Amino acid sequence: MRVRKAVITAAAPNQNTLPLQRLVDGSGEEKTALQLIVEETLSAGVEEICVVIQPGDEENYRRAAGGSLGNLHFVHQDRPLGYADAILKAETFCGDDAFLHLVGDHLYLSSMAKSCAAQLVEMAEQHACPVSAVQSTREHRLPYFGIVGGASVPRFDGLYDVRTVVEKPTPTLAEQSLITPGLRSGHYLGYFGMHVLTPAVLESLHEVVEDESLERPTLSDAAAKLPHRGKYLAYQLRGRRYNIGEQYGVLIAQLAIGLAGRDRDMLLTELVELLATREEPSASASALANEASAGEAQ
């Protein structure tokens, strides 16, 4: 199995502008989030990329793509019918090929020389099956991610045989059915926003989209069917994902990228200075606080 295509979904309502955000990469060059995501896919040997967008967004995305425009194809999700439907918009582009899939509101930062996407593609090609990237995720973050449960694959560090998939589970449900041996208490395997998918996954996506009991079905709904149909793995990459759609998400992603790049020392100096020069509470505010404490003591 070879992975030479990629699909980036960026059509979700209220999230379609996130890939257009501008950041500074590790070398100090200003780029859009879309450029950073495209570079991530190209680092894994991908040659063609399909971006799923809302109607009317193509011109902005073409401008945001910069020098990567020659690698991109655009398809439109005409109606906001959910994540599963968005991926299926790229079905003609994918054909019968396995493909790398990334979401348009995440940025990725590897903790080793090999990129996150390259780590995942290498594992998927080795095992010739769908593989989802995962990251150890604290319980309070469960409402943001699809969560998988499974068992470790012998002789492969960080690789799991997936048994269960649930989209944004409650803590109670996660504790009952999604605990993965080897993780710290209160931690679960959360989706990383990066997958290698196959035609078998597209079949499952069609099924959940046609299921009238599901409102706006997700990739997790389709992935939950995979353990019953063949091998489906999850791989804990050496890296981090940053959701730029969350509050302060762009800021946190920018700090992480900057601190891993050439300007690390400058950023650390600026952060220390910022923390050291925070405005102190005014004298009157301090006096009021002292009076309140004295009153409570009496």
Sequence and secondary structure as in RCSB ss.txt:
>XXXX:A:sequence
MRVRKAVITAAAPNQNTLPLQRLVDGSGEEKTALQLIVEETLSAGVEEICVVIQPGDEENYRRAAGGSLGNLHFV
HQDRPLGYADAILKAETFCGDDAFLHLVGDHLYLSSMAKSCAAQLVEMAEQHACPVSAVQSTREHRLPYFGIVGG
ASVPRFDGLYDVRTVVEKPTPTLAEQSLITPGLRSGHYLGYFGMHVLTPAVLESLHEVVEDESLERPTLSDAAAK
LPHRGKYLAYQLRGRRYNIGEQYGVLIAQLAIGLAGRDRDMLLTELVELLATREEPSASASALANEASAGEAQ
>XXXX:A:secstr
    EEEEE  STTTTTGGG EEE TTS EEEHHHHHHHHHHTTT  EEEEEE TT HHHHHHHHGGGGGGEEEE
E  S   HHHHHHTTHHHHTTS EEEEETTEEEEESSSS HHHHHHHHHHHHTS EEEEEEEEGGGGGGSEEEEE
EE TTSTTEEEEEEEEES  HHHHHHH   TTS TTEEEEEEEEEEE HHHHHHHHHHHH TT SS  HHHHHTT
GGGTS  EEEE SEEEEETTSTTHHHHHHHHHHHTSTTHHHHHHHHHHHHHT     HHHHHHHHHHHHHHH 
